[in-house]
């Protein structure tokens, strides 16, 4: 009882002092109350690198932006819901919500790539890790290019940092491209150095090349070739720039083993093309694409399509039922499980290509053709490109026939033999070479277009090519959808609803049909 009485005796003292304790500590407590003490609030650059690579490949290059682009360039046909509306141009191409996920993901990737650069720069916590910094610079250039290629003028210098602005200004595409080229120039320097910080290089966190800086260097040179060609309409010295494309291509990938392929897909981590189609069934086989294969007697025709019964279509010809079930571009019905589909819709584990070996070869071939090189000089490069492209087709087709999820439902039935390099070479000699001789540039661009069809996420590059050619006044790739062609993507509604600078440019969204991006001859 004495203890209790003593506590009561001094309780008034405790009550008097408690408020004083709370008062003196309250600011510290409030500062700490929302802290997550169980998770890190910072990460080394190499850990961030893994996330940026994954997001860039899955969401930005291979994701919904590429899916919509595949319909616009007629690699596929939109047959259900959003993709049907995009096919018919009824709403999706001019809506701010259509590409909002891509818009946000691109800016997240760009912000994180810049963070990698900052951490590995002088004064940063991993200063001295030049190779990791170079990888960050390549990824910053890549994502910044995707932003401006798809959306045109866009926030850049004030973007991604709320300390600067909650409503970042919009920068001109010309200025943005200067930054892209600067990133790549810096990367080329940094990738020839070392990672000297105690934290070490990225190793397994580099999901593209496992820390192989020589391949990253080739990647950087390849992107310089791509973007230099992109700017041809705006070139003040076209011949010099075409030679720069060739020179950078020569320093880039020497084989498919060098290409920037993100292949971390399996039964649970899904190729984004497969992921979309398996969950939504919104795409069907494109008749205009099939026509281009038929015109060339292209062996990819027998490998690339399956029926609704999941049987590979071995012999598609005009006038047959199989041909009629190839969806007519812009004239199809909104109907699922009716039209034939491309085999690539089942390529569950096919890699996403950020930059392919065949693209490098096609860039070099185009530059040579535009320089006026003899067919005897151009043809071997195009032949190598076609053979490499067909080999990539076979990688994705094989992935379709081995797709683990599809296999649980019985799988696809394969009815034809794979295209060998020898057959691919013969196809070039008999079908492509005469067309190349007749019109080198036209056949190069059409073969590049056919190469970009697939599960590799390259339809967005075909979209860029078609718009670039339009800007140059060259109608080399014939599309069959007679409805208006979207010249760009709309800004995402995360910013059309909050940033007055974006709101002013967006208007009602109809500008996507009338205003080309700057590098295609437009003003923004």
BAVODO-489783 format. One record per residue (C-alpha): y, z, x. Coordinates in steps of 0.05 Angstrom, whole numbers, plus 5000, padded with zeros to 4 digits. Layout:
BEGIN
YZX/...
***
This chain:
BEGIN
500050005000/504750155058/504249435081/506149175013/511849665007/514349465076/514248725056/518048894993/522949305034/524548715078/523848165027/531348155014/532448015088/527447425087/530747145024/537447185057/535246835121/530946275092/536845865066/539945915134/533645645167/533045085116/540344915124/539944865200/533544445199/534644015137/537343395172/531543385221/526543475165/529642935123/529642455183/522142575192/519842615120/518641865111/515641735179/508541475182/505741895239/498841585233/500740875251/504540565309/511640335297/511539875357/506639395388/505839025453/507638295454/500438075462/498438425398/504038095360/501837425390/495237455353/498737545286/503736985299/498336495318/494236665257/500036625209/502535975240/495735635233/493335905167/499635995126/504835545158/501234925184/495034925142/497435295080/500835095015/506134675048/500734235077/497134225010/503333954974/504633465031/497433195023/499132994952/505832684970/502832255025/496832084982/491532385026/489532744962/491532714888/494033314849/489733394786/490934094761/496534584748/501834614804/498934034843/498533604781/505833744766/507433574839/503532924832/507432744769/514033004798/515333384734/517534054763/514334284827/518033864879/524834104856/523134824840/525335394886/518835764873/514235204897/514635324971/517236034972/510936325004/511435825061/518935955068/517836695077/511836635122/515536155168/521336625177/516637215189/513036815243/519636605275/522137315276/515737565308/515637005359/522737185379/520437915385/515037695435/520237335476/524937945474/519438435495/517538005555/524537835577/528638215628/530138915601/524338885552/518339365551/513638825579/518638475624/515138045676/509937775628/512637075634/506336725608/506237135544/513736995537/512336255545/507136285489/512336625445/517336075461/512335535442/510935885376/518335995362/519535245373/513635065329/515635495270/523035325276/521134595275/516834695212/522735035178/527834495192/523033905186/521134125116/527634435091/533034095132/539234505148/537035235146/538835935169/537636015243/542736365287/543736925237/536736935208/531637495213/536538035235/539838455181/544338775234/547838095235/547737885162/544237985096/546337275077/545436875140/549336235148/546035555145/545735175211/545534425218/538934105235/541933785297/543634485324/536734745305/533334185343/537334355405/534435055401/527434775391/527934355454/530934935493/525135385473/520134865498/523934745563/523935495576/516635545558/514835005607/518135415662/515136085641/508035825631/507835635704/509036355725/504736975715/503937595672/505838145721/507138735675/502039305676/500139155604/496938505626/496537825594/494137665523/486837485539/482937545474/489337625433/490936905447/487036605390/488435895411/486635875485/484236565506/489936645555/489235965588/496335815608/494835115632/492934915561/499035245532/503134835582/499834195556/501334435485/508734515503/509133815534/505633525473/510633845426/516333545467/513132865456/512532995381/519633235371/522832715416/519532185373/521832555311/529132475333/528631725347/533331545290/538631985322/537331755394/543231505435/538431195485/532030995449/528630675510/529631305552/527131745496/521031305485/519431365559/520332125552/515132115496/510231745542/511632205601/510732835560/504432555528/501632415597/502733145614/499433385550/492233395525/487132995565/481533105514/479933425448/477934045488/485334155503/488134095433/491334685397/485734845349/485435485309/478035575294/477436305274/474236125207/467536365179/464436585114/470137075102/476036785140/476936115105/479935455125/486235425081/484534745051/477735005030/480735655006/485535294959/480634804930/474935304922/479335774883/483435274843/480234584843/487034244841/485833634885/481832994878/480232384921/486031894930/484931174909/490530904953/487331235014/480530944995/483830254990/486230315062/479230495085/476229905045/481429425073/479129595144/471729675130/472730365159/466330775170/469931405149/469431155078/462031305075/462932005104/469132275071/467832324996/463032684949/461832634874/462333184822/454833284833/456333454907/452732834933/456032444989/458431764966/455331245012/457830584984/464530584948/466929894926/472229634878/469329524808/464230074814/464230734776/464931104842/471330724857/474030844787/472931594797/477631594856/483931884824/489531364813/495731624848/500931854799/496931564740/491232064736/489432554682/490133304690/482733444692/478233884735/471133724758/471733004737/474432584794/471032514861/473632954917/474232884992/468733225031/474133615068/475134045006/468634385027/470134455102/470135205100/470035315176/473634695201/479234865251/486534785235/489934345287/497034545308/497133945353/491333465363/489033025420/489132415374/496332555355/498432555428/495031875437/498231585375/505131825399/504031485465/501630845432/507630835385/512430925443/509130365482/509329905422/516630055409/518129915482/515029225473/508929335516/503528805514/497728895465/493028945526/496829575547/497329885477/490329735452/486330195499/490830785479/489930635405/482430555414/481931235447/486131525391/481731225336/475331455370/478132155378/480532165306/473731965279/470532495322/475033005289/473132735221/465832865238/467533585258/470433715189/464933335152/459633735189/463334375170/462934155097/455434055099/454534725134/459435125093/456335815083/459335955015/457535264989/450535345015/449435934969/450235444910/445534934940/450434584987/452633854991/447533294997/448632865058/446632135047/449431775109/449031825184/454632115226/459331625259/457931605334/463231455387/459730795399/460430605325/467630845325/469030395385/465829805351/469929935289/476229885331/473929235364/472128885300/476929155248/482829495281/484229045340/485928425299/490828825256/493729135319/494928445348/498228195284/502928795276/502129335330/506829855302/504229795231/497029895250/498530465298/502230835243/496730695191/491230915238/495231545253/496031665178/488431585168/487132055226/491332595193/487132585130/482333175129/481633925133/485634015197/492434145165/495533495191/498033215125/504733555138/505433125201/503832505160/509332725113/514132775172/512032085197/513031745130/520032045122/521731855195/519531145183/523531115118/529631335158/528430775207/527830275150/520530155164/515830135104/509430125145/505130595104/504430355032/504030904979/501830754907/505031314867/511030974835/514531624819/520231894862/518132094932/520432804952/524632715015/524333455032/522134145007/526634604967/529035254996/524935864975/527336274916/527536904959/534036604984/536336154927/537036794887/540337234940/543836814993/550236454968/549835985027/543035745004/544935754930/550535264944/545834764977/540234834926/544034684863/538834474811/533834244864/534433504848/537233364918/530033324943/529632624915/536332364941/538032715007/533832575069/533833075125/538532935184/533232645231/531132155176/538331905167/541032435119/546832915128/543033565120/
***
